[in-house]
């Protein structure tokens, strides 16, 4: 069972994730992503928006699939910087592992 954490987006501010709520899930990032893996990075941004913190912590290996090529950030019409969001999520996961 996944719990919803409405404060998750604000919690990520300290890890450099401050644009996830700008995304309106148009899918441009997922369409250009060379991974072509289950709508990545769109899915990760959506998890933040929904407060699905546990989904990210249960499957952190997905974050390390990102090649950081920058294509998603370059093509985002809302300038939500999906690539930077992924980097911030990695920082969040590493910090969580250190504290637990």
Rosetta silent file (secondary structure, phi, psi, omega in degrees, C-alpha in Angstrom):
SEQUENCE: XXXXXXXXXXXXXXXXXXXXXXXXXXXXXXXXXXXXXXXXXXXXXXXXXXXXXXXXXXXXXXXXXXXXXXXXXXXXXXXXXXXXXXXXXXXXXXXXXXXX
SCORE:     score description
SCORE:     0.000 S_00000001
   1 L     0.000  128.640  179.405    0.000    0.000    0.000 S_00000001
   2 L   -94.647  128.081  175.748    1.390    3.354   -1.013 S_00000001
   3 L   -89.242  151.886  177.744    0.873    6.256    1.327 S_00000001
   4 L  -100.657  130.735  179.026    0.422    9.784    0.041 S_00000001
   5 L  -117.848   91.755 -175.467    2.738   12.460    1.414 S_00000001
   6 L   -58.768  -23.842 -178.059    1.299   15.844    0.345 S_00000001
   7 L   -87.109    2.935 -174.115    4.397   17.636    1.660 S_00000001
   8 H   -58.065  -44.488 -179.556    6.774   15.597   -0.519 S_00000001
   9 H   -59.759  -41.721  178.871    7.313   18.329   -3.131 S_00000001
  10 H   -69.837  -35.654  178.133    8.275   20.821   -0.423 S_00000001
  11 H   -60.334  -33.415 -177.229   10.520   18.246    1.269 S_00000001
  12 H   -78.179  -10.694  178.042   12.495   17.952   -1.967 S_00000001
  13 H   -53.296  -41.413 -177.042   13.315   21.677   -2.052 S_00000001
  14 H   -70.755   -8.819  177.223   16.410   21.076    0.068 S_00000001
  15 H  -106.028   10.942  177.177   17.683   18.611   -2.556 S_00000001
  16 L    87.170   12.997  178.849   17.375   21.097   -5.403 S_00000001
  17 L  -101.561   99.623 -178.852   13.993   19.946   -6.662 S_00000001
  18 L  -129.049    8.177 -177.708   11.907   23.077   -6.973 S_00000001
  19 L  -119.289    1.153 -175.231   10.301   22.781  -10.402 S_00000001
  20 H   -60.518  -32.313 -179.122    8.399   19.480  -10.251 S_00000001
  21 H   -78.019   -9.468  175.696    5.091   21.225   -9.650 S_00000001
  22 H   -74.065  -25.902 -176.368    5.615   23.273  -12.831 S_00000001
  23 L   -67.503  136.375  174.143    5.192   20.128  -14.923 S_00000001
  24 L  -112.748   18.903  173.446    1.765   19.501  -16.429 S_00000001
  25 L    58.833   46.038  179.503    2.660   15.978  -17.612 S_00000001
  26 L   -73.098  -23.729  178.057    2.552   16.673  -21.330 S_00000001
  27 L    92.533    1.968  179.733    4.891   13.739  -21.964 S_00000001
  28 H   -60.124  -40.426 -179.723    7.476   15.626  -24.030 S_00000001
  29 H   -64.562  -40.856  179.845   10.261   14.473  -21.713 S_00000001
  30 H   -69.643  -32.950 -179.494    9.198   10.845  -21.969 S_00000001
  31 H   -69.909  -32.091 -177.079    8.935   11.074  -25.756 S_00000001
  32 H   -93.498  -15.713 -175.720   12.512   12.368  -26.128 S_00000001
  33 L   -64.796  125.883  179.976   14.110   10.212  -23.402 S_00000001
  34 L   -67.681  -13.482  179.635   16.489    7.635  -24.911 S_00000001
  35 L   -71.210  -34.681 -176.304   15.549    5.179  -22.161 S_00000001
  36 L    43.029   53.030 -175.843   12.026    4.700  -23.467 S_00000001
  37 L  -123.195  102.718  174.004   11.265    3.007  -20.172 S_00000001
  38 L    43.904   48.201  175.573    7.749    3.283  -18.750 S_00000001
  39 L    62.267   31.246  174.914    7.423    7.029  -19.317 S_00000001
  40 L   -75.874  135.740    4.190   10.606    7.939  -17.475 S_00000001
  41 L   -90.094   -3.817 -179.587   11.168   10.789  -16.344 S_00000001
  42 H   -50.349  -42.163 -178.537    7.511   11.786  -16.546 S_00000001
  43 H   -62.120  -41.348 -178.703    6.626    9.045  -14.077 S_00000001
  44 H   -65.331  -42.229  178.226    9.138   10.306  -11.495 S_00000001
  45 H   -63.758  -40.250  179.550    7.813   13.866  -11.701 S_00000001
  46 H   -64.425  -38.027  175.620    4.276   12.562  -11.336 S_00000001
  47 H   -58.166  -41.345  178.232    5.247   10.642   -8.199 S_00000001
  48 H   -62.842  -48.718 -177.619    6.429   13.915   -6.674 S_00000001
  49 H   -60.440  -35.317 -179.330    3.226   15.697   -7.618 S_00000001
  50 H   -84.475  -10.307 -176.753    1.100   12.929   -6.133 S_00000001
  51 L    77.390   25.405 -177.807    3.185   12.689   -2.973 S_00000001
  52 L   -86.968   59.445 -179.405    4.108    9.080   -3.768 S_00000001
  53 H   -55.805  -42.600 -177.163    7.343    9.237   -1.787 S_00000001
  54 H   -63.956  -33.956  178.599    7.272    5.515   -1.036 S_00000001
  55 H   -61.348  -39.089  179.236    7.166    4.607   -4.743 S_00000001
  56 H   -71.450  -41.842 -178.777   10.490    6.352   -5.258 S_00000001
  57 H   -71.920  -26.595  179.173   12.046    4.845   -2.153 S_00000001
  58 H   -79.137  -23.213 -177.733   10.830    1.330   -3.041 S_00000001
  59 L  -134.217   55.841 -175.747   12.327    1.470   -6.551 S_00000001
  60 H   -67.432  -21.631 -178.827   15.308    3.847   -6.375 S_00000001
  61 H   -60.248  -25.386  178.922   17.242    1.920   -9.028 S_00000001
  62 H   -60.854  -34.937 -178.791   15.006    3.520  -11.647 S_00000001
  63 H   -63.890  -35.019 -176.472   16.609    6.895  -10.957 S_00000001
  64 H   -79.705    1.951  172.748   20.063    5.605  -11.811 S_00000001
  65 H   -78.469  -21.994 -176.861   18.908    4.651  -15.305 S_00000001
  66 L   -61.145  130.685 -179.497   18.935    8.325  -16.243 S_00000001
  67 L   -87.751   -8.818 -176.761   21.773    9.166  -18.635 S_00000001
  68 L    52.385   44.471  179.265   21.620   12.901  -17.810 S_00000001
  69 L   -77.390  -21.462  177.986   21.766   13.677  -21.502 S_00000001
  70 L    88.636   -3.580 -178.014   19.697   16.826  -20.963 S_00000001
  71 H   -61.730  -39.885 -178.646   17.204   16.162  -23.746 S_00000001
  72 H   -64.798  -41.011  179.953   14.219   16.195  -21.392 S_00000001
  73 H   -68.050  -40.494 -179.843   15.244   19.518  -19.887 S_00000001
  74 H   -65.078  -32.677 -174.843   15.893   21.083  -23.300 S_00000001
  75 H   -97.970   -5.628 -177.357   12.483   20.098  -24.661 S_00000001
  76 L   -66.658  118.837 -178.930   10.304   20.789  -21.603 S_00000001
  77 L   -71.935  -17.560 -179.402    7.770   23.489  -22.575 S_00000001
  78 L  -101.610    1.382 -177.383    7.215   24.466  -18.931 S_00000001
  79 L    54.717   42.462  179.403   10.918   24.620  -18.031 S_00000001
  80 L   -82.047   -6.120  176.549   10.305   22.104  -15.265 S_00000001
  81 L    52.187   60.250 -177.807   13.873   20.774  -15.703 S_00000001
  82 H   -56.059  -36.380  178.545   13.085   17.051  -15.467 S_00000001
  83 H   -62.139  -40.762  177.318   16.782   16.116  -15.581 S_00000001
  84 H   -69.129  -33.305  175.949   17.478   18.299  -12.555 S_00000001
  85 H   -61.912  -43.123  178.899   14.469   16.793  -10.811 S_00000001
  86 H   -63.014  -42.772  176.965   15.987   13.334  -11.292 S_00000001
  87 H   -60.076  -42.996  178.024   19.314   14.533   -9.847 S_00000001
  88 H   -64.000  -37.543  176.937   17.497   15.952   -6.830 S_00000001
  89 H   -65.465  -36.079  175.718   15.625   12.694   -6.340 S_00000001
  90 H   -62.641  -44.037  177.581   18.941   10.862   -6.328 S_00000001
  91 H   -59.554  -42.393  178.873   20.182   13.220   -3.599 S_00000001
  92 H   -59.870  -47.803 -178.376   16.978   12.570   -1.664 S_00000001
  93 H   -63.838  -44.257  179.209   17.354    8.780   -1.915 S_00000001
  94 H   -62.312  -43.325  177.868   21.017    8.853   -0.879 S_00000001
  95 H   -62.385  -41.243  178.758   20.189   11.066    2.089 S_00000001
  96 H   -61.985  -43.523  178.437   17.364    8.732    3.084 S_00000001
  97 H   -63.289  -39.141  179.969   19.695    5.712    2.938 S_00000001
  98 H   -63.836  -38.970 -176.513   22.295    7.508    5.078 S_00000001
  99 H   -81.326  -15.808 -176.926   19.774    8.321    7.785 S_00000001
 100 L  -111.322    0.000    0.000   18.189    4.870    7.888 S_00000001
